[in-house]
Amino acid sequence: TETQMLKAIQELEVQSAKGTLLDVDGTDAKSGQPVRLIGVAVPHDGQTWFFKMTGDAKVVAREKDAFIKFVQSTNFPNAP
């Protein structure tokens, strides 16, 4: 639903840009196991950079903070 989607999206500061983080859970169609996807889109200098982590729901949940730190450590070309 729209309400669920709005809860799954948040703003993320990445260097001098504002990115959009999406965090959603689901079920793997092949295995039937819980999966999770965390994606970040960051507009920079006329381009959009995409970062994605997907996999076993428990592993992705455990690594979410490290993934966010990785994305925030990105050094974009021509960054001020």
C-alpha positions in Angstrom: 0.0 0.0 0.0 1.0 3.6 -0.3 1.3 3.8 3.5 3.7 0.8 3.6 5.8 2.3 0.8 6.1 5.7 2.6 7.3 3.8 5.8 9.9 2.0 3.7 11.4 5.2 2.3 13.6 7.7 4.1 16.0 10.4 3.2 19.8 9.7 3.6 22.5 12.3 3.7 25.4 11.2 1.4 28.3 13.6 1.3 26.8 16.9 0.0 23.7 15.1 -1.6 20.4 13.9 -0.3 19.8 10.3 -1.2 16.6 8.1 -0.9 16.8 4.9 1.0 14.3 2.1 0.4 14.1 -0.8 2.9 11.6 -3.6 2.0 11.0 -7.2 3.0 9.7 -10.0 0.9 9.8 -13.7 0.1 12.1 -15.3 -2.3 10.0 -16.8 -5.1 12.2 -19.8 -5.5 13.0 -20.8 -2.0 10.1 -19.3 -0.1 12.6 -17.8 2.4 12.4 -14.3 3.8 14.5 -11.8 1.9 15.2 -8.1 2.4 16.4 -5.4 0.0 18.0 -2.1 1.0 18.6 0.3 -1.8 19.9 3.9 -2.0 19.6 6.3 -4.9 21.8 9.4 -4.8 21.6 12.1 -7.4 24.9 13.7 -8.1 26.2 16.1 -10.8 23.4 15.1 -13.3 23.7 11.4 -12.7 22.0 9.0 -10.2 24.2 6.6 -8.3 22.5 3.3 -7.1 23.5 1.1 -4.2 21.8 -2.2 -3.4 22.1 -4.9 -0.8 19.7 -7.8 -1.0 19.7 -11.3 0.5 18.6 -13.3 3.5 16.4 -11.0 5.7 18.4 -11.7 8.9 21.8 -11.1 7.3 20.7 -7.9 5.6 19.1 -6.6 8.8 22.3 -7.3 10.7 24.5 -5.5 8.0 22.2 -2.5 7.4 24.3 0.0 9.5 27.5 -1.1 7.8 25.8 -0.8 4.4 24.6 2.8 5.2 28.1 3.8 6.4 29.6 2.4 3.2 27.2 4.4 1.0 27.8 7.5 3.1 31.6 7.1 2.6 31.3 7.3 -1.2 33.6 9.9 -2.7 31.9 11.2 -5.9 34.0 12.5 -8.7 34.1 16.3 -8.9 32.7 16.5 -5.4 33.1 19.9 -3.7 
